[in-house]
Amino acid sequence: MKKIALLGSTGSIGQQTLDVIEKNPDLFSVEVLTANNNVGLLIEQALKFRPNVVVISNENKYHLVKDALKDEPVKVYAGCDAISQVVEMGSIDTVVTAMVGYSGLLPTIRAVKAGKQIALANKETLVVAGDLITRLAVENRSEILPIDSEHSAIFQCLIGEADDSVEKIILTCSGGPFHGKNREELEKVTVREALKHPNWDMGAKITIDSATLMNKGFEVIEAKWLFGVNPEQIEVVVHPQSIIHSMVRFCDGSIKAQLGLPDMRFPIQFALGYPFRIKNTLQRFNFADFSTFTFTTPDTKNFRNLALSFEALNKGGNLACVLNAANEVSVRAFLDEKISFLDIAKINEQVMEKIPFVKNPELNDYMETDKAARIYAEEMIRK
């Protein structure tokens, strides 16, 4: 029985993780649930799964949660510091980091330092501070298992292979809702259109990142830290069907691919159950339903965020941290209809050029970088 701390339980990944846990009550139990702002759903989840601890990040909503759970044997805390502290509880086996954005960094660091197994859905943690996180994981013997479908696919392809046998990691990309659109068409994109992903059901932030290819860019950076490869060993191909989740080409020219329907419960279950595979009743892929698989090169000219990600990966230092911070601000501005779709990448690039470069950052450098990048991005939006 694995005891799970689920950070970000009310988001898309969080809800699907609870679905996996609910269907496997003999294997998993919920020890901790945390949410940012969605009090109603957090309370509903707490009443259903009866965790030991619940944390609401928004301290103004503490009493709503506390009052709703007053008759339950559940400890209720509030605030970001509380989230970072509860992951160190001795009763926790696995911490699922499903928080969105930079907010997942400090709790993940604390969980890694506590030697917990990490099921990582918060890709920004490795984007912002991949070097620091991977060093801490080695020092504290903390195992990091990817939940992203692409990285789960790569991880599965690498099982049983020698470390020096990888020639190329090939990340597949759906292309998002605007694959094949030219610049003139992209100028007119609305928020509503950008939130309609053709294959995946995700939260608003990740869906917009998918539409701009920022999500794929972050996955490129994440792959470098998860699998210890060089930037030139990572390639992105557009695969609109989203059936082949990623591939690995080995030194003998052979390629392994992991296939399946686009359902995040598959990689979530694999991460929670690893090293064992768990039976489920999820819909199976049928080759007869897909007569064609297509692959094309991504358009990095009109979808600049992917090119910016490779630039950040190649230069290293704090540049990916800058890119993440700028992107969080610019995506929020787009969702609030303050800027256009193409302005997201434009602002990201301007902030990357402005913020001072730190070659060998530590945690304080990352925190200062994040703060400065957000301030400058806000200034760009107001202009």
C-alpha positions as CSV (number, residue, x, y, z in Angstrom):
1,M,0.0,0.0,0.0
2,K,1.6,3.3,-1.1
3,K,0.5,6.4,0.8
4,I,0.2,9.3,-1.6
5,A,0.6,13.0,-1.1
6,L,-1.2,14.7,-4.1
7,L,-0.1,18.3,-4.6
8,G,-2.7,20.0,-6.8
9,S,-5.5,17.6,-6.4
10,T,-8.2,19.8,-7.9
11,G,-6.5,20.3,-11.3
12,S,-6.8,18.0,-14.3
13,I,-3.9,15.7,-13.4
14,G,-4.9,15.7,-9.8
15,Q,-8.4,14.6,-10.5
16,Q,-7.2,11.9,-12.9
17,T,-4.7,10.7,-10.3
18,L,-7.5,10.3,-7.7
19,D,-9.4,8.3,-10.3
20,V,-6.5,5.9,-10.6
21,I,-6.2,5.7,-6.8
22,E,-10.0,5.1,-6.4
23,K,-9.8,2.2,-8.8
24,N,-6.9,0.6,-6.9
25,P,-7.8,0.9,-3.2
26,D,-5.7,-2.2,-2.3
27,L,-2.6,-0.5,-3.7
28,F,-2.9,3.2,-2.9
29,S,-4.3,5.5,-0.2
30,V,-4.4,9.3,0.0
31,E,-2.3,10.8,2.8
32,V,-2.3,14.4,1.7
33,L,-4.4,16.6,-0.6
34,T,-3.5,20.2,-1.5
35,A,-5.2,22.8,-3.7
36,N,-4.7,26.4,-4.5
37,N,-8.1,27.9,-4.6
38,N,-10.8,25.4,-5.5
39,V,-12.3,25.0,-2.0
40,G,-15.5,23.2,-3.1
41,L,-13.8,20.4,-4.9
42,L,-11.0,20.1,-2.3
43,I,-13.7,19.6,0.4
44,E,-15.5,17.0,-1.8
45,Q,-12.3,15.1,-2.3
46,A,-11.4,15.2,1.4
47,L,-14.8,13.8,2.4
48,K,-14.4,11.0,-0.2
49,F,-10.8,10.0,0.3
50,R,-10.4,10.9,4.0
51,P,-6.7,11.9,3.9
52,N,-4.7,12.6,7.0
53,V,-4.0,16.2,5.9
54,V,-5.5,18.8,3.7
55,V,-3.9,22.1,2.7
56,I,-5.5,25.0,1.0
57,S,-2.9,27.4,-0.4
58,N,-5.2,30.4,-0.3
59,E,-5.1,31.3,3.4
60,N,-8.2,33.4,3.1
61,K,-10.2,30.2,2.5
62,Y,-8.8,28.2,5.4
63,H,-11.9,28.6,7.6
64,L,-14.2,27.4,4.7
65,V,-12.2,24.1,4.6
66,K,-11.8,23.8,8.3
67,D,-15.5,24.3,9.0
68,A,-16.5,21.8,6.3
69,L,-14.2,19.1,7.7
70,K,-14.7,19.8,11.4
71,D,-16.4,16.5,12.0
72,E,-13.8,14.5,10.0
73,P,-10.5,13.1,11.3
74,V,-8.6,15.4,8.9
75,K,-6.0,18.0,9.8
76,V,-6.4,21.2,7.8
77,Y,-3.6,23.7,7.1
78,A,-3.2,26.7,4.9
79,G,-0.5,28.6,2.9
80,C,2.3,27.8,0.6
81,D,4.7,27.1,3.5
82,A,2.3,24.4,4.8
83,I,2.4,22.6,1.4
84,S,6.2,22.6,1.5
85,Q,6.2,21.2,5.1
86,V,3.6,18.4,4.8
87,V,5.6,16.6,2.0
88,E,8.2,15.8,4.6
89,M,5.7,13.7,6.7
90,G,7.2,10.2,7.5
91,S,3.9,8.5,6.5
92,I,4.2,9.6,2.9
93,D,5.7,7.2,0.3
94,T,5.1,9.0,-3.0
95,V,4.6,12.7,-3.7
96,V,2.6,13.5,-6.9
97,T,3.5,17.0,-7.9
98,A,0.5,18.1,-10.0
99,M,0.7,21.8,-9.2
100,V,0.9,24.1,-12.2
101,G,3.8,26.3,-12.8
102,Y,6.6,27.7,-10.6
103,S,4.5,27.1,-7.4
104,G,5.6,23.4,-7.6
105,L,9.3,24.1,-7.2
106,L,9.8,24.6,-3.4
107,P,7.5,21.7,-2.4
108,T,9.3,19.4,-4.8
109,I,12.7,20.5,-3.4
110,R,11.5,19.7,0.1
111,A,10.1,16.3,-0.9
112,V,13.3,15.4,-2.7
113,K,15.4,16.4,0.3
114,A,13.2,14.2,2.4
115,G,14.0,11.3,0.1
116,K,10.5,10.8,-1.1
117,Q,9.6,9.1,-4.4
118,I,8.4,11.8,-6.8
119,A,5.8,11.3,-9.4
120,L,6.4,14.4,-11.5
121,A,3.7,16.1,-13.4
122,N,4.9,19.7,-12.7
123,K,7.4,20.0,-15.6
124,E,8.2,23.6,-14.6
125,T,10.2,22.2,-11.6
126,L,12.9,20.8,-13.9
127,V,12.6,23.6,-16.4
128,V,13.3,26.2,-13.7
129,A,15.9,24.4,-11.7
130,G,16.7,21.0,-13.4
131,D,20.4,21.0,-12.3
132,L,19.6,21.7,-8.7
133,I,16.7,19.1,-8.5
134,T,18.7,16.3,-10.2
135,R,21.7,16.9,-7.9
136,L,19.4,16.9,-4.8
137,A,17.7,13.7,-6.0
138,V,21.1,11.9,-6.2
139,E,22.2,13.2,-2.8
140,N,19.0,12.2,-1.1
141,R,18.3,9.0,-3.1
142,S,15.0,10.4,-4.2
143,E,13.5,8.6,-7.3
144,I,11.9,10.9,-9.9
145,L,9.3,9.2,-12.1
146,P,7.7,11.2,-15.0
147,I,4.0,11.5,-15.4
148,D,4.0,13.5,-18.6
149,S,2.9,11.1,-21.3
150,E,6.0,11.8,-23.5
151,H,8.5,11.3,-20.7
152,S,6.7,8.3,-19.4
153,A,6.9,6.9,-22.9
154,I,10.7,7.6,-23.0
155,F,11.2,6.1,-19.6
156,Q,9.4,2.9,-20.6
157,C,11.5,2.7,-23.8
158,L,14.7,3.0,-21.8
159,I,13.9,0.2,-19.2
160,G,16.5,-2.5,-19.6
161,E,18.8,-0.4,-21.9
162,A,22.3,0.6,-21.3
163,D,22.9,4.3,-20.3
164,D,25.3,4.8,-23.2
165,S,23.0,3.2,-25.9
166,V,20.8,6.3,-26.6
167,E,21.4,8.1,-29.8
168,K,18.3,10.3,-30.0
169,I,15.3,11.0,-27.9
170,I,12.3,11.8,-30.1
171,L,9.5,13.8,-28.5
172,T,6.2,13.7,-30.3
173,C,4.0,16.7,-30.5
174,S,0.3,16.9,-31.5
175,G,1.0,20.4,-33.0
176,G,-2.0,21.7,-31.0
177,P,-5.1,23.3,-32.4
178,F,-3.2,25.6,-34.9
179,H,-0.9,23.1,-36.6
180,G,-0.3,24.3,-40.1
181,K,-1.6,27.8,-39.6
182,N,0.4,30.8,-41.0
183,R,1.3,33.9,-39.2
184,E,-1.7,35.9,-40.5
185,E,-4.1,33.3,-39.2
186,L,-2.3,33.1,-35.8
187,E,-2.6,36.8,-35.4
188,K,-6.4,36.4,-35.2
189,V,-6.5,33.4,-32.7
190,T,-9.0,33.9,-29.8
191,V,-8.7,32.5,-26.3
192,R,-11.7,30.3,-26.9
193,E,-10.0,28.8,-30.0
194,A,-6.7,28.3,-28.2
195,L,-8.4,26.4,-25.4
196,K,-9.7,23.7,-27.8
197,H,-7.0,21.1,-27.8
198,P,-7.7,18.4,-30.5
199,N,-6.7,15.4,-28.4
200,W,-5.9,16.1,-24.7
201,D,-8.1,17.3,-21.9
202,M,-5.9,19.6,-19.8
203,G,-6.1,22.7,-17.7
204,A,-6.2,26.2,-19.3
205,K,-2.5,27.0,-18.7
206,I,-1.2,23.8,-20.2
207,T,-3.7,23.9,-23.1
208,I,-2.4,27.4,-24.1
209,D,1.2,26.2,-23.7
210,S,0.4,23.3,-26.0
211,A,-1.1,25.7,-28.6
212,T,2.0,27.8,-28.6
213,L,4.3,24.8,-28.5
214,M,5.7,26.1,-25.2
215,N,4.6,22.9,-23.5
216,K,6.7,20.9,-25.9
217,G,9.6,23.3,-25.4
218,F,9.4,22.7,-21.6
219,E,9.3,19.0,-22.3
220,V,12.6,19.3,-24.3
221,I,14.2,20.9,-21.3
222,E,12.7,18.4,-18.9
223,A,14.0,15.5,-21.0
224,K,17.6,16.7,-20.7
225,W,17.4,16.5,-16.9
226,L,15.3,13.3,-16.6
227,F,17.4,11.3,-19.0
228,G,20.8,12.9,-18.8
229,V,21.2,13.6,-22.5
230,N,22.7,16.5,-24.4
231,P,20.5,19.0,-26.2
232,E,21.6,17.7,-29.7
233,Q,20.2,14.3,-28.7
234,I,16.7,15.7,-28.4
235,E,14.4,16.0,-31.4
236,V,10.7,17.0,-31.7
237,V,8.4,15.7,-34.4
238,V,4.8,16.7,-35.0
239,H,2.5,13.7,-34.8
240,P,-1.1,15.0,-34.8
241,Q,-2.7,11.6,-34.0
242,S,-1.1,11.6,-30.5
243,I,-0.9,7.8,-30.4
244,I,2.9,7.4,-30.4
245,H,3.8,9.3,-27.2
246,S,7.5,9.4,-27.9
247,M,10.4,7.3,-29.2
248,V,14.0,6.5,-28.5
249,R,16.6,5.8,-31.2
250,F,19.5,3.7,-30.1
251,C,23.1,3.5,-31.3
252,D,22.4,0.6,-33.5
253,G,19.7,2.5,-35.4
254,S,16.8,0.7,-33.7
255,I,13.8,2.7,-32.5
256,K,11.5,1.9,-29.7
257,A,8.1,3.7,-29.4
258,Q,5.4,3.7,-26.8
259,L,1.8,3.8,-28.1
260,G,-1.6,4.3,-26.5
261,L,-4.7,6.4,-26.6
262,P,-4.3,10.0,-25.3
263,D,-5.5,9.4,-21.7
264,M,-3.3,10.7,-18.9
265,R,-4.5,7.9,-16.6
266,F,-2.1,5.5,-18.4
267,P,1.1,7.4,-17.5
268,I,-0.2,8.3,-14.0
269,Q,-0.9,4.7,-13.2
270,F,2.5,3.6,-14.6
271,A,4.3,6.1,-12.3
272,L,2.3,5.2,-9.2
273,G,2.7,1.5,-9.8
274,Y,6.3,1.4,-11.0
275,P,8.1,-1.0,-11.2
276,F,4.9,-3.1,-11.6
277,R,2.2,-2.7,-14.3
278,I,-1.3,-2.6,-13.0
279,K,-4.3,-4.0,-14.8
280,N,-7.1,-1.5,-15.7
281,T,-10.2,-1.2,-17.7
282,L,-9.3,1.9,-19.7
283,Q,-10.1,2.0,-23.4
284,R,-7.6,0.1,-25.5
285,F,-6.0,1.4,-28.7
286,N,-7.1,-0.3,-31.9
287,F,-4.9,-0.1,-35.0
288,A,-8.0,-0.4,-37.2
289,D,-9.2,2.9,-35.9
290,F,-6.0,4.7,-37.2
291,S,-5.2,3.9,-40.8
292,T,-2.4,6.6,-40.9
293,F,0.3,7.9,-38.6
294,T,1.9,11.2,-39.9
295,F,5.1,13.0,-38.8
296,T,6.3,16.4,-39.8
297,T,8.9,19.0,-38.6
298,P,7.6,21.6,-36.2
299,D,7.3,25.2,-37.4
300,T,9.6,27.1,-35.1
301,K,9.3,30.3,-37.1
302,N,5.7,30.9,-36.4
303,F,5.7,29.0,-33.1
304,R,8.8,30.7,-31.5
305,N,8.4,29.3,-28.1
306,L,9.9,25.9,-29.1
307,A,12.9,27.6,-30.6
308,L,13.3,29.7,-27.4
309,S,13.3,26.6,-25.3
310,F,16.1,25.0,-27.3
311,E,18.0,28.3,-26.9
312,A,17.5,28.2,-23.1
313,L,18.6,24.6,-23.0
314,N,21.7,25.2,-25.0
315,K,22.8,28.3,-23.0
316,G,21.8,26.8,-19.6
317,G,22.2,28.8,-16.4
318,N,19.1,30.6,-15.3
319,L,17.7,31.2,-18.8
320,A,15.0,28.5,-18.7
321,C,13.9,30.0,-15.4
322,V,13.5,33.4,-17.1
323,L,11.5,31.8,-19.9
324,N,9.2,30.0,-17.6
325,A,8.5,33.1,-15.5
326,A,7.8,35.2,-18.6
327,N,5.6,32.6,-20.1
328,E,3.4,32.2,-16.9
329,V,2.8,36.0,-17.0
330,S,2.2,36.2,-20.8
331,V,-0.1,33.2,-20.8
332,R,-2.2,34.7,-18.0
333,A,-2.3,38.0,-19.9
334,F,-3.5,36.2,-23.1
335,L,-6.2,34.3,-21.1
336,D,-7.3,37.7,-19.7
337,E,-7.4,39.0,-23.3
338,K,-4.8,41.7,-22.7
339,I,-2.4,40.5,-25.4
340,S,-2.6,38.5,-28.6
341,F,-1.7,34.9,-29.2
342,L,1.6,35.8,-31.0
343,D,2.5,38.3,-28.3
344,I,3.1,35.4,-25.8
345,A,6.3,34.3,-27.6
346,K,7.3,37.9,-28.3
347,I,7.2,38.9,-24.7
348,N,9.0,35.7,-23.6
349,E,11.8,36.5,-26.0
350,Q,12.1,40.1,-24.9
351,V,12.3,39.1,-21.2
352,M,15.0,36.5,-22.0
353,E,17.1,39.2,-23.6
354,K,16.6,41.6,-20.7
355,I,17.2,39.6,-17.5
356,P,20.8,39.2,-16.4
357,F,22.3,35.7,-17.1
358,V,23.6,33.6,-14.2
359,K,25.8,30.7,-15.4
360,N,25.7,28.6,-12.2
361,P,22.6,29.5,-10.3
362,E,21.6,28.2,-6.8
363,L,18.1,28.4,-5.3
364,N,18.3,32.0,-4.3
365,D,19.4,32.9,-7.9
366,Y,16.4,31.1,-9.3
367,M,14.1,32.9,-6.9
368,E,15.5,36.3,-7.8
369,T,15.4,35.5,-11.5
370,D,11.8,34.4,-11.3
371,K,10.8,37.6,-9.6
372,A,12.7,39.9,-11.9
373,A,11.4,38.1,-15.0
374,R,7.8,38.4,-13.9
375,I,8.2,42.1,-13.2
376,Y,9.7,42.8,-16.6
377,A,7.1,40.7,-18.4
378,E,4.3,42.7,-16.6
379,E,6.0,45.9,-17.8
380,M,6.0,44.6,-21.4
381,I,2.3,43.8,-21.2
382,R,1.4,47.3,-19.9
383,K,3.2,49.0,-22.8
